């Protein structure tokens, strides 16, 4: 049986490649489990600085596998709940991964594939990529991925696309904030590598804590506590070994140690 996920290491960069090209990298239980396990392992690996998520073949991910959906339609409500919780665990693990993540998007990104894109910190897509939150065509909704998609595109946009199940292109995805950058297909790898290079120049601890800071800022309701927490964070970073090295290197007009 073909491994549904390839984990390719290139020094400090881990490339997780969904490997079901015959079905456009559609989700099934094995792929969900493999992705979750790989991400959890990478989270604990200090040698990993950047994670790139990509799909083999013609597409990034076309959402749910038809055979998987057929089996879940025949399953009990409790079994469907457990199955949905497994997908929720994958999305949360990716969203909160303490490493910068890049989605390399080409071809189709539908349903849960849109969720993966939304959970990554940076999303770069080809100009011919297609997106869709198509669950309502089946009488369903993108409930599990909704926190991350709404965070990426906003509530007003989500109300349209969740209800209509329309397919939209790369330009619309960038307009809404789902994609950060659009490039021609021939330039996709170079664009991803440029982002990888920028991330590797940043302090590893700072990069790891960046998304946690954003979550904290956007969830705060107490302004005074918010100010204290942010002051505590920057104070810790300034006196930390990484912060000291970064500041010293800047003042000495040299590259910091993590760029050597």
N, C-alpha and C positions, 0 to 999 in steps of 0.2 A: 504494500500500500504506500502511495506517495506521501511523503511528509507534508502536511498542510501548511507548515511554516518553516521557512529557512532563516537561520540566525547567522548572519555573516558579519564577522568582526574585521574592521580595518583600523587597527591601532585603537585609539580612544573612541571610535565611532562604531556603534552597533546598528546594523541594517536588518530590520525585521521585514521579511518579504513573504506576504501571503502567497501560497503556492498551490492554488487551485485554478490554474488558468483556463481549464476546460469549462468551468462554470463561472468564469469572471470573478474568481475569488469570493464567491458567495459564502456566507456564514453557515456553519453547522456546529454541532456541539464540540467536535474535535478541534476545529480551528479556534473557537472561542477559548477552550481550555488551554490550547497551546500558546495563544497570544497572552493570556493572563499569566500563565506560568513563566513565560519568557520575560515579560515586563517586571514581574515580581523579583526575578533573579537579577535583572539589570539594575533595579532600584538599589539592591544591596551590593553591587559591584562598583567599588570606588575607581576602578580603572576605566570605566565607561563615562565619557563626557557628553556625548550626544547620541540620540536615538533617531534613526530615520525609519519611518513606516512606509512601505510601498507594496505594490501588487505585481505579481508576475503576469506576463501575457498582455492582453489587450485592455485590461481594466484595473482600476484600483480595487474596488469591491462593489459588486452589484447587489449587496444586501443579503437577505435571507435565502438560503438554499431551498429550492422547491420541494425536494424530498424531505428535508428537515421540517419544513412547514407542514407538509402532508402528515408526517408522523405526529407533530404537536397538535394538529387539528383533531386527531383521534385520541389524544391523551386527556387525562383528567385535568380539572382546574388546578389541583395541587401540583401536578407534574408541570403544568404550564407556568405556574408561579415559580417553581424551582428553576426551570429553564430560563425564565426572564431574569431571575436574580443572578444567574451565572453571567448573562450579558451585562447586567448592571455592574457587577464586580469588575468586568473587563473595562468598561467605560470609565468607572471611577479610578481604577488603577492607572489607566493611561492619563486621565486628566490630572491626577495628583502625583504622577511620577516625578521624583526629585532629580530629574535630568531634563535638559531642553529636548523637545521633540519636534521633528519636522515631518509633515505629511507630503509625500511625493505623489501627486495626484494626476492620473491620466485616464482616459476612457471614461467608464461609468463609475459614479459614486452614488449609490442609491441606498435609501433606508439606513441600516446600520453603518454602511460605508460613509454616509454623511456624518454620522455620530463620531466615527473615528477621526475624520477630518476636523470636526469641531473640538475634539478633545486634545488635539495636538497644538503646541504653542505657535508653530509657524506652519502655514499651508501654502505650498507652491503648486500650481496646476498648469496644464497645457491649455492652449487657447481653444481646443476642441473638446475639452472635458465636459461631461454632462452630469447633472445632479438631479436628484429627485427624492422627496419625502413622500413615497408612493403608498404608504400604508392605508390611507383612507379609501383607496380603490378596492381594498379587500375588506372594508368594514372595520378596519383597525386604526390605531393611531401610533405615532412614534413615541410612545410614553417613556420607555426606558432611556432613550437618548435625548429626550426633550430638555432636561436641564442644561445640557451642554450646547445643543443647537440654539436654544433661546438665548443663552449667554453669548453665542457667536453672532447671531443675526438680529437679535432684538425681538421683543414680544410682538410688535406690530407686523413685522415680516413673517414671523412664525405663524401667526393667525391665518395668513393667506396660504402659505405653502403647506401647512399641516392639513388644512381643509381641502385644498384643491388637488393635491397630488400632482401638480404640474411638473414637467421636466424643465429645468432651466440650465443655461449655459454658464461658461466661466466668467463672462463679463458681469452677469447678474450676481454670481457667487462673490465676486470681488466687491461689487457695489454694496452688498449686504454685510461684508466682513467675514464671510466664510473662507475666502481665499485672500492671502496677502499679496500674492504676485502671480501674474499670468505670463507665460512664455511660450514660444513655439516648441513643438514636441522635440525638435532636434537640440533645443537649448535647455531642456529640463534638467538633465544631470549637472550641467555646468551651473545652473542657478541654485540647485541644492548644495553643490559643493561650495559655492560662495557663502551661503548661509552657514554651512558647517564651519568654514574657516573663520567667520566672524564669531561664532559661538566659542570656538576653541581659544580665541584671544581673550575671552572674558574669564574672570576668576571662577573656578569650578564651584566653590561654595556659594558665591553670589548668584551664579546661574541656577544652581539647584534651589535656592531660596526665592528666586524671583516670582515664580507662580504662586508660591505660598503667600508672599506679600500682597500680590494682587487680590487673591481670595480674601485675605484679612481686611484689606482696605474696602473692598466692595461690600463686605458683609457687616461692617461696623455701623452701629447706630449711636454710640456714645462718642462724641467728638473729642472730649478731653482724654478718654481712655485710648482713643485712636492715636492721639498725639503722643501719649506716653509710650504706647507700644512701638510706634515708629521710631521714637527717640531711642528706646532701648535697643531696637534692632540695629540701627546705624552705629550706635556706640559699641555694640558687640562686634560688629564687622570691622570697625576702624581699629580696634585693638587686637583683633584676631591675627594669626600668622598670615593669612591670605591678605587681609586688609593692609597690614604693615608692609608686606612685600609689594602690593600694588601701588601704594602711595610712595614708597621709597623708590621703586622703579620709575615712576612718573617724574619724581623730583630729580632723579639721577639721569633722566633721559635715556633709559634703556628698556628693553622688553622685560616683563615680569617672568619669573621662573617657569610658570606654567606654559609659556609660549616658546620655551627653548626646545 
